[in-house]
Amino acid sequence: MGYTIFRLDELEFHSPQRGDPSRGIAPLSEALNNMRANIWRLPPGVRGSRHLEHAQEEMLVVLEGAATMLLGDPPERVELPQGSVAVVETETALQLRNESDAEVTVLIVGAPPEQGKAEYLPDVD
């Protein structure tokens, strides 16, 4: 039997390799075999990269705060209050944003655990 416990208040967040460096990422993927996962912290006004996953479904769980997502093309704005779960199929454009005045914390899980199959899209308002 194997398991790993992650406690939100004990995670170490660092700047992502691409996109807005004011965001924080705590990677969880090292403990996973069949999916990828990260916890993201987004300060007020921050936007993630708008992208389209060709290989990975993504599930987003808002742990703290309220997030906004732009889904599809043309983008549809969807509000995600704390406790919301969004499941996004492959080939669906998406962008995670914090349009609130408070920090937002989101768990993002992707499966299968393939990287490098995303297409990055221009940001929109």
mmCIF file of the C-alpha atoms, coordinates in Angstrom:
data_MODEL
# 
_entry.id   MODEL 
# 
loop_
_atom_site.group_PDB 
_atom_site.id 
_atom_site.type_symbol 
_atom_site.label_atom_id 
_atom_site.label_alt_id 
_atom_site.label_comp_id 
_atom_site.label_asym_id 
_atom_site.label_entity_id 
_atom_site.label_seq_id 
_atom_site.pdbx_PDB_ins_code 
_atom_site.Cartn_x 
_atom_site.Cartn_y 
_atom_site.Cartn_z 
_atom_site.occupancy 
_atom_site.B_iso_or_equiv 
_atom_site.pdbx_formal_charge 
_atom_site.auth_seq_id 
_atom_site.auth_comp_id 
_atom_site.auth_asym_id 
_atom_site.auth_atom_id 
_atom_site.pdbx_PDB_model_num 
ATOM 1   C CA . MET A 1 1   ? 0.000   0.000  0.000   1.00 0.00 ? 1   MET A CA 1 
ATOM 2   C CA . GLY A 1 2   ? 1.324   3.420  -0.876  1.00 0.00 ? 2   GLY A CA 1 
ATOM 3   C CA . TYR A 1 3   ? 0.036   6.946  -0.426  1.00 0.00 ? 3   TYR A CA 1 
ATOM 4   C CA . THR A 1 4   ? 1.108   10.558 -0.126  1.00 0.00 ? 4   THR A CA 1 
ATOM 5   C CA . ILE A 1 5   ? -0.587  13.251 1.940   1.00 0.00 ? 5   ILE A CA 1 
ATOM 6   C CA . PHE A 1 6   ? -0.433  16.896 0.834   1.00 0.00 ? 6   PHE A CA 1 
ATOM 7   C CA . ARG A 1 7   ? -1.534  19.582 3.302   1.00 0.00 ? 7   ARG A CA 1 
ATOM 8   C CA . LEU A 1 8   ? -2.333  22.943 1.763   1.00 0.00 ? 8   LEU A CA 1 
ATOM 9   C CA . ASP A 1 9   ? -0.730  24.884 4.621   1.00 0.00 ? 9   ASP A CA 1 
ATOM 10  C CA . GLU A 1 10  ? 2.533   22.896 4.257   1.00 0.00 ? 10  GLU A CA 1 
ATOM 11  C CA . LEU A 1 11  ? 3.018   23.112 0.480   1.00 0.00 ? 11  LEU A CA 1 
ATOM 12  C CA . GLU A 1 12  ? 5.898   25.054 -1.033  1.00 0.00 ? 12  GLU A CA 1 
ATOM 13  C CA . PHE A 1 13  ? 4.835   27.301 -3.891  1.00 0.00 ? 13  PHE A CA 1 
ATOM 14  C CA . HIS A 1 14  ? 7.242   28.631 -6.508  1.00 0.00 ? 14  HIS A CA 1 
ATOM 15  C CA . SER A 1 15  ? 6.932   30.682 -9.704  1.00 0.00 ? 15  SER A CA 1 
ATOM 16  C CA . PRO A 1 16  ? 5.870   28.783 -12.824 1.00 0.00 ? 16  PRO A CA 1 
ATOM 17  C CA . GLN A 1 17  ? 8.250   28.257 -15.749 1.00 0.00 ? 17  GLN A CA 1 
ATOM 18  C CA . ARG A 1 18  ? 6.026   30.207 -18.134 1.00 0.00 ? 18  ARG A CA 1 
ATOM 19  C CA . GLY A 1 19  ? 3.338   32.853 -17.832 1.00 0.00 ? 19  GLY A CA 1 
ATOM 20  C CA . ASP A 1 20  ? 2.792   35.364 -15.059 1.00 0.00 ? 20  ASP A CA 1 
ATOM 21  C CA . PRO A 1 21  ? 5.517   34.842 -12.406 1.00 0.00 ? 21  PRO A CA 1 
ATOM 22  C CA . SER A 1 22  ? 3.303   36.270 -9.633  1.00 0.00 ? 22  SER A CA 1 
ATOM 23  C CA . ARG A 1 23  ? 1.344   33.000 -9.692  1.00 0.00 ? 23  ARG A CA 1 
ATOM 24  C CA . GLY A 1 24  ? 2.482   30.202 -7.408  1.00 0.00 ? 24  GLY A CA 1 
ATOM 25  C CA . ILE A 1 25  ? 2.582   26.488 -8.213  1.00 0.00 ? 25  ILE A CA 1 
ATOM 26  C CA . ALA A 1 26  ? 2.959   23.517 -5.894  1.00 0.00 ? 26  ALA A CA 1 
ATOM 27  C CA . PRO A 1 27  ? 3.529   20.375 -7.998  1.00 0.00 ? 27  PRO A CA 1 
ATOM 28  C CA . LEU A 1 28  ? 1.906   17.117 -6.886  1.00 0.00 ? 28  LEU A CA 1 
ATOM 29  C CA . SER A 1 29  ? 2.696   15.057 -10.001 1.00 0.00 ? 29  SER A CA 1 
ATOM 30  C CA . GLU A 1 30  ? 5.733   13.292 -8.551  1.00 0.00 ? 30  GLU A CA 1 
ATOM 31  C CA . ALA A 1 31  ? 3.363   11.252 -6.368  1.00 0.00 ? 31  ALA A CA 1 
ATOM 32  C CA . LEU A 1 32  ? 1.142   10.249 -9.322  1.00 0.00 ? 32  LEU A CA 1 
ATOM 33  C CA . ASN A 1 33  ? 1.489   7.623  -12.041 1.00 0.00 ? 33  ASN A CA 1 
ATOM 34  C CA . ASN A 1 34  ? -1.584  8.046  -14.275 1.00 0.00 ? 34  ASN A CA 1 
ATOM 35  C CA . MET A 1 35  ? -2.329  11.765 -14.042 1.00 0.00 ? 35  MET A CA 1 
ATOM 36  C CA . ARG A 1 36  ? -0.695  15.109 -13.389 1.00 0.00 ? 36  ARG A CA 1 
ATOM 37  C CA . ALA A 1 37  ? -1.693  17.565 -10.683 1.00 0.00 ? 37  ALA A CA 1 
ATOM 38  C CA . ASN A 1 38  ? -0.668  20.959 -9.340  1.00 0.00 ? 38  ASN A CA 1 
ATOM 39  C CA . ILE A 1 39  ? -2.079  23.411 -6.852  1.00 0.00 ? 39  ILE A CA 1 
ATOM 40  C CA . TRP A 1 40  ? -2.019  26.987 -8.100  1.00 0.00 ? 40  TRP A CA 1 
ATOM 41  C CA . ARG A 1 41  ? -2.248  30.234 -6.161  1.00 0.00 ? 41  ARG A CA 1 
ATOM 42  C CA . LEU A 1 42  ? -3.384  33.227 -8.156  1.00 0.00 ? 42  LEU A CA 1 
ATOM 43  C CA . PRO A 1 43  ? -3.186  36.725 -6.699  1.00 0.00 ? 43  PRO A CA 1 
ATOM 44  C CA . PRO A 1 44  ? -5.961  39.211 -7.581  1.00 0.00 ? 44  PRO A CA 1 
ATOM 45  C CA . GLY A 1 45  ? -6.045  40.207 -11.248 1.00 0.00 ? 45  GLY A CA 1 
ATOM 46  C CA . VAL A 1 46  ? -3.857  37.335 -12.501 1.00 0.00 ? 46  VAL A CA 1 
ATOM 47  C CA . ARG A 1 47  ? -4.593  35.340 -15.655 1.00 0.00 ? 47  ARG A CA 1 
ATOM 48  C CA . GLY A 1 48  ? -3.269  31.900 -16.488 1.00 0.00 ? 48  GLY A CA 1 
ATOM 49  C CA . SER A 1 49  ? -2.232  31.036 -20.020 1.00 0.00 ? 49  SER A CA 1 
ATOM 50  C CA . ARG A 1 50  ? -5.101  30.565 -22.444 1.00 0.00 ? 50  ARG A CA 1 
ATOM 51  C CA . HIS A 1 51  ? -4.576  27.158 -24.007 1.00 0.00 ? 51  HIS A CA 1 
ATOM 52  C CA . LEU A 1 52  ? -6.121  24.113 -25.616 1.00 0.00 ? 52  LEU A CA 1 
ATOM 53  C CA . GLU A 1 53  ? -5.090  20.609 -24.503 1.00 0.00 ? 53  GLU A CA 1 
ATOM 54  C CA . HIS A 1 54  ? -4.853  18.073 -27.317 1.00 0.00 ? 54  HIS A CA 1 
ATOM 55  C CA . ALA A 1 55  ? -4.147  15.025 -25.110 1.00 0.00 ? 55  ALA A CA 1 
ATOM 56  C CA . GLN A 1 56  ? -5.273  15.819 -21.583 1.00 0.00 ? 56  GLN A CA 1 
ATOM 57  C CA . GLU A 1 57  ? -8.625  16.234 -19.903 1.00 0.00 ? 57  GLU A CA 1 
ATOM 58  C CA . GLU A 1 58  ? -8.400  18.705 -17.049 1.00 0.00 ? 58  GLU A CA 1 
ATOM 59  C CA . MET A 1 59  ? -10.303 18.958 -13.800 1.00 0.00 ? 59  MET A CA 1 
ATOM 60  C CA . LEU A 1 60  ? -10.138 22.165 -11.763 1.00 0.00 ? 60  LEU A CA 1 
ATOM 61  C CA . VAL A 1 61  ? -11.253 22.351 -8.127  1.00 0.00 ? 61  VAL A CA 1 
ATOM 62  C CA . VAL A 1 62  ? -11.481 25.763 -6.463  1.00 0.00 ? 62  VAL A CA 1 
ATOM 63  C CA . LEU A 1 63  ? -10.110 25.245 -2.950  1.00 0.00 ? 63  LEU A CA 1 
ATOM 64  C CA . GLU A 1 64  ? -10.110 28.871 -1.772  1.00 0.00 ? 64  GLU A CA 1 
ATOM 65  C CA . GLY A 1 65  ? -11.621 32.034 -3.215  1.00 0.00 ? 65  GLY A CA 1 
ATOM 66  C CA . ALA A 1 66  ? -13.580 32.438 -6.442  1.00 0.00 ? 66  ALA A CA 1 
ATOM 67  C CA . ALA A 1 67  ? -12.081 31.860 -9.897  1.00 0.00 ? 67  ALA A CA 1 
ATOM 68  C CA . THR A 1 68  ? -13.230 32.750 -13.394 1.00 0.00 ? 68  THR A CA 1 
ATOM 69  C CA . MET A 1 69  ? -12.715 30.552 -16.444 1.00 0.00 ? 69  MET A CA 1 
ATOM 70  C CA . LEU A 1 70  ? -12.969 31.363 -20.106 1.00 0.00 ? 70  LEU A CA 1 
ATOM 71  C CA . LEU A 1 71  ? -14.095 28.198 -21.904 1.00 0.00 ? 71  LEU A CA 1 
ATOM 72  C CA . GLY A 1 72  ? -14.385 27.495 -25.623 1.00 0.00 ? 72  GLY A CA 1 
ATOM 73  C CA . ASP A 1 73  ? -13.838 29.584 -28.692 1.00 0.00 ? 73  ASP A CA 1 
ATOM 74  C CA . PRO A 1 74  ? -15.370 32.106 -28.715 1.00 0.00 ? 74  PRO A CA 1 
ATOM 75  C CA . PRO A 1 75  ? -14.824 32.130 -24.952 1.00 0.00 ? 75  PRO A CA 1 
ATOM 76  C CA . GLU A 1 76  ? -17.690 31.775 -22.497 1.00 0.00 ? 76  GLU A CA 1 
ATOM 77  C CA . ARG A 1 77  ? -17.071 33.326 -19.069 1.00 0.00 ? 77  ARG A CA 1 
ATOM 78  C CA . VAL A 1 78  ? -17.886 30.922 -16.206 1.00 0.00 ? 78  VAL A CA 1 
ATOM 79  C CA . GLU A 1 79  ? -17.694 31.885 -12.526 1.00 0.00 ? 79  GLU A CA 1 
ATOM 80  C CA . LEU A 1 80  ? -16.404 29.206 -10.126 1.00 0.00 ? 80  LEU A CA 1 
ATOM 81  C CA . PRO A 1 81  ? -17.020 29.927 -6.440  1.00 0.00 ? 81  PRO A CA 1 
ATOM 82  C CA . GLN A 1 82  ? -15.106 28.067 -3.742  1.00 0.00 ? 82  GLN A CA 1 
ATOM 83  C CA . GLY A 1 83  ? -15.901 24.346 -3.846  1.00 0.00 ? 83  GLY A CA 1 
ATOM 84  C CA . SER A 1 84  ? -16.679 24.360 -7.585  1.00 0.00 ? 84  SER A CA 1 
ATOM 85  C CA . VAL A 1 85  ? -15.360 21.635 -9.868  1.00 0.00 ? 85  VAL A CA 1 
ATOM 86  C CA . ALA A 1 86  ? -14.912 22.149 -13.619 1.00 0.00 ? 86  ALA A CA 1 
ATOM 87  C CA . VAL A 1 87  ? -14.104 19.270 -15.976 1.00 0.00 ? 87  VAL A CA 1 
ATOM 88  C CA . VAL A 1 88  ? -12.744 20.352 -19.345 1.00 0.00 ? 88  VAL A CA 1 
ATOM 89  C CA . GLU A 1 89  ? -12.550 17.948 -22.281 1.00 0.00 ? 89  GLU A CA 1 
ATOM 90  C CA . THR A 1 90  ? -9.636  17.853 -24.701 1.00 0.00 ? 90  THR A CA 1 
ATOM 91  C CA . GLU A 1 91  ? -9.804  20.288 -27.622 1.00 0.00 ? 91  GLU A CA 1 
ATOM 92  C CA . THR A 1 92  ? -11.587 22.905 -25.461 1.00 0.00 ? 92  THR A CA 1 
ATOM 93  C CA . ALA A 1 93  ? -9.882  26.277 -25.128 1.00 0.00 ? 93  ALA A CA 1 
ATOM 94  C CA . LEU A 1 94  ? -9.572  27.384 -21.506 1.00 0.00 ? 94  LEU A CA 1 
ATOM 95  C CA . GLN A 1 95  ? -8.086  30.097 -19.363 1.00 0.00 ? 95  GLN A CA 1 
ATOM 96  C CA . LEU A 1 96  ? -8.124  30.352 -15.572 1.00 0.00 ? 96  LEU A CA 1 
ATOM 97  C CA . ARG A 1 97  ? -8.332  33.854 -14.112 1.00 0.00 ? 97  ARG A CA 1 
ATOM 98  C CA . ASN A 1 98  ? -8.621  35.552 -10.768 1.00 0.00 ? 98  ASN A CA 1 
ATOM 99  C CA . GLU A 1 99  ? -10.883 38.540 -11.334 1.00 0.00 ? 99  GLU A CA 1 
ATOM 100 C CA . SER A 1 100 ? -11.590 38.935 -7.605  1.00 0.00 ? 100 SER A CA 1 
ATOM 101 C CA . ASP A 1 101 ? -9.902  41.060 -4.916  1.00 0.00 ? 101 ASP A CA 1 
ATOM 102 C CA . ALA A 1 102 ? -8.644  38.022 -2.954  1.00 0.00 ? 102 ALA A CA 1 
ATOM 103 C CA . GLU A 1 103 ? -6.163  35.241 -3.646  1.00 0.00 ? 103 GLU A CA 1 
ATOM 104 C CA . VAL A 1 104 ? -7.548  32.104 -5.326  1.00 0.00 ? 104 VAL A CA 1 
ATOM 105 C CA . THR A 1 105 ? -6.229  28.565 -4.797  1.00 0.00 ? 105 THR A CA 1 
ATOM 106 C CA . VAL A 1 106 ? -7.071  25.907 -7.393  1.00 0.00 ? 106 VAL A CA 1 
ATOM 107 C CA . LEU A 1 107 ? -6.210  22.219 -7.720  1.00 0.00 ? 107 LEU A CA 1 
ATOM 108 C CA . ILE A 1 108 ? -5.708  21.278 -11.388 1.00 0.00 ? 108 ILE A CA 1 
ATOM 109 C CA . VAL A 1 109 ? -5.568  17.604 -12.393 1.00 0.00 ? 109 VAL A CA 1 
ATOM 110 C CA . GLY A 1 110 ? -4.829  16.399 -15.919 1.00 0.00 ? 110 GLY A CA 1 
ATOM 111 C CA . ALA A 1 111 ? -5.007  12.919 -17.409 1.00 0.00 ? 111 ALA A CA 1 
ATOM 112 C CA . PRO A 1 112 ? -3.326  11.183 -19.094 1.00 0.00 ? 112 PRO A CA 1 
ATOM 113 C CA . PRO A 1 113 ? -0.041  12.557 -17.679 1.00 0.00 ? 113 PRO A CA 1 
ATOM 114 C CA . GLU A 1 114 ? 1.255   13.855 -21.018 1.00 0.00 ? 114 GLU A CA 1 
ATOM 115 C CA . GLN A 1 115 ? 3.057   17.164 -21.321 1.00 0.00 ? 115 GLN A CA 1 
ATOM 116 C CA . GLY A 1 116 ? 3.873   19.208 -24.379 1.00 0.00 ? 116 GLY A CA 1 
ATOM 117 C CA . LYS A 1 117 ? 0.583   18.572 -26.197 1.00 0.00 ? 117 LYS A CA 1 
ATOM 118 C CA . ALA A 1 118 ? -1.009  21.947 -25.431 1.00 0.00 ? 118 ALA A CA 1 
ATOM 119 C CA . GLU A 1 119 ? -1.523  24.742 -27.921 1.00 0.00 ? 119 GLU A CA 1 
ATOM 120 C CA . TYR A 1 120 ? -1.133  28.218 -26.386 1.00 0.00 ? 120 TYR A CA 1 
ATOM 121 C CA . LEU A 1 121 ? -3.658  30.756 -27.603 1.00 0.00 ? 121 LEU A CA 1 
ATOM 122 C CA . PRO A 1 122 ? -3.744  34.573 -27.595 1.00 0.00 ? 122 PRO A CA 1 
ATOM 123 C CA . ASP A 1 123 ? -5.209  36.145 -24.477 1.00 0.00 ? 123 ASP A CA 1 
ATOM 124 C CA . VAL A 1 124 ? -8.667  37.718 -24.766 1.00 0.00 ? 124 VAL A CA 1 
ATOM 125 C CA . ASP A 1 125 ? -10.592 40.237 -22.669 1.00 0.00 ? 125 ASP A CA 1 
# 
